Amino acid sequence: MHYIALAIAPGLAICIYIFYKDIYNREPKLNLFVSFLLGCLAIVPAIWFEQTFEYVNDNTKTGLALLCYGVIGFSEEFSKFLGVRLYAYNKKSFDEPLDGIVYSVMVSMGFATLENIFYVLKYAEVGMGLEVGIKRMFLSVPAHATFGVLMGYFVGKAKFNAKNSLWLLTMGLLAAIFFHGSFDYFIFLNQLKMVTEKEGDILLASGAFISFGVALLLSRKLIKNQRALSKSIFNKKDNELV
């Protein structure tokens, strides 16, 4: 039971953090909960796609890149994207650009939380549940959140820019795929036989951590910008009612 709590905790904490960041016009809790559940369901088509096309990885760097960007990054981010586009995007409560980030992160955390439960319980069987749970708490789950922020920023802009909505939605999806693929690529490089353990550690530190760090910094900046826009929109509305 404590392994499940360990697996759920980081995703839940990030959901609460994002919820309280949206202080000027919060979303209905039911919509957020449904978005989280859709993220959990999104793992099903993603797993199917990954298992179907995992053969592209032929233990070369090119094959690994195809796996990370074209299979894992694409399937997971596209599945999450559908959860946002087909549900939250059409809601009346989606009434400001910041909502794109809020809903995208909720879907991403649903996906990441269920994925985290699978990984932690799997490694708990060989006595590594705590170690894997802690590592994923500070890397994989927050990484999913940053991918959600990047996607959500463009989703929010697309909602209120009908002329360029398709382009903006595509940009959001591609940004999430790129950073997700980059993060996974440098982590999985350790598994290539042509890379030594020392080289793998260096690539992990210089690649995965840098791609995650850049995504994290961009996410913080985008949240800050969209919160400022939210404040200007809803403070203006409040002043007009006075």
N, C-alpha and C positions, 0 to 999 in steps of 0.2 A: 504493500500500500504506500509506503514512503517513497518508493521509486516512482509511482504514478504522480504523487504530489510534487516530487522533484521535477518531473517532466512537464507538468502543467504550470508550475509557478512562473517561469520566465515569460511565457506567452500571456498569461493573465496579468502580470505586472505591466507589460507593455500596453495591453488593452486599456488598463486603468490610466496609465500615463497619457495616452493619446486622448482618452475621453476627457480628462481634465485640462488638456491643452486647448480643447474646443470650448472656451469659456463664454463666448459671446452669443452663440446660438447652437446649443447642444442638440445632437440627433436623438430621435426616439430610441429608447433602450431596446425595444423589440426589434427595430431595424438593425441595430448593431449586433444583437444576439443572432438574428437570422443570417447576417453576413458572416459571422463567426462560424456558424454551422455549415454554410455554403463552402467556406474554406476547408472545413473538415471533409466534406463530400468531394471537393476538387481533387483530393489525393487519389481517388479511384481512377479517373481517366489518366492522370499523370503516371501512376504506377503501370497501368496497361501499356501506355505509349513507351515508357522506358524499358519495360520488359520485352516489348515487341522489337525495338530498334537498338537494343544494347549491343548487338553484334557489330555496330559500326566501329566500336573500340577494338582495334586490332593490336593493341599494346604498342602503338607508335604515338608520337606527340600529335600527329595529325588526326589519328583515330580518336584520341582522348579529347581533342578539341571539338570534334564532331559530336562526341557523346555529351560533353559538358554544355556546349552552346546550342547545338541543334536538337538534342534529345532531352536532357535534363532541364536545362534552362528554359527551352521553348515549352516543353510539356507542362512544367510546374507553373511558370508565369502565365501561360495562356489559359490554363485551367482556372487560376485565380482571377485573371482578367475577366473571364466569362462570368464568374460569380459577382463581380462588381457591375459589369456592363448590363447584365440581364436582370439584375434586381435593384440594387441601390441607385444606380444611375437614373432609373425611371421614377423614383419616388419624389413626391412633392417636397419632402423634407430635405432633399438634396438641393439646397437653395443658395449655396455659396461655394467658391472654388476650394476652400479648405475641406469641404466634405469629401472631395475626391481622395484626399490623403486619409481622412478618418476611416472611410469605408474600405479603402484598399488595404489599410493596415489591419483592420478587423478580419477581413477575408484571409490575409496572409498569416495572421496569428492562429486562425482556425486550422489552416493547413500545417503550419509549423508545429503547433501543439500536438496534433494527432501523429505527425511524423516523429516528433520527439518521444512520444509515448512508445511507439514501435521500437525505436532505436534503444532507448534506455532499458526496456524490458528484455530486448534481445540480448544486450550485453550483460544484463543482470544474471543471465543464465550461466555466464562464465566468470562471474565475480567482478565484472567491470562496470556495473550499472551506475555506481556513484561517480566514478571517474568520467565516463562518457556524459552523464547528466550534467556535471559541472562544466565540462568543456563546451557542450552545446548551449548551456545557459549563457555563456559569454561570447559565443561565436555564431553558431548556426541560427539560433532563434532570433537574435538581434539582426543578423544579416537578412533574414526573411522580412523583418520589419522595414529595414532600409530599402529593400527592393520594392516593398509596398508603397513607401513614401514617394520614391521616384516615379513609379507608375501613377500613383494617385495625384501627384502634382499635375501631370498632363491630362488625366481624366477630368480633374476639376476645371482646368482651362477649357477642355473640349466641350463640357456641358454648357458653357456660356459663350461659346464661339462656334455657332452652327456652321458657318462658312468653312472653317478649318478643322472641324471636329474629327473627321476621319484621319487627317494627317496627325493631329495631336494625340489621338488614341493610339495610333501606330507608333508614334515616337515614345509614348509612355511604355508600351509593351516592349519595344526594342531596347529601351534603356534598362528595364528590369532584367530582360534576358541577358544583355551584355554583362552587367555587373554580377548577376547570378552565375553565369557561365565562367566568368573570370575567377570568381571566388572558388568555385568547385574545381576548376582546372588546376590551379596551383596546389590545392589540397590533394587531389588525386594523382598528381605527378609523382608522389612518393611511391605509388604502386607500380610505376614503370620499371622494368628490369634494367633499362639503360641508364637510370638515374641512381646514383649511390645514396645511401641514407643521409650522409652529410650534405650532399647537393640538394636532396629533397627537402631537408630542413631549411636550407638557405632559400630555396624557391618558395617554400611555404611562407616563411617570414616576409620575404620581399614581394611575393605575389598576392597570396590570399589576404594577408593583413593589410597590405596597401590598398587593394581593391575594396576591401571592407571599410577601411578608414576613409577613403575618398567618398564612398557611398554614404557613410555615416555623416561626414561633414556636409555633403550636399543635402542630406535629409534634414539636418538641423537648420540649415539656411532656408530651405524651402518651407519648412514648418513655420519658421519665424516670419518669413515674408507673407505667407498666407494668413497667419494670425493677425498681422498688421492690417491686411486687407479686410479680414473679417471684422476687426474692430472698427475700421472706418465705415463699413457698410452698416453695421447694426447700431453703432453710436449715432450715425446720421439718422437712421430710422427712428430711434428713440427721441432724438432732438426734434424731429418733425412732428412727433405726437404730443410734445409738450405745449 
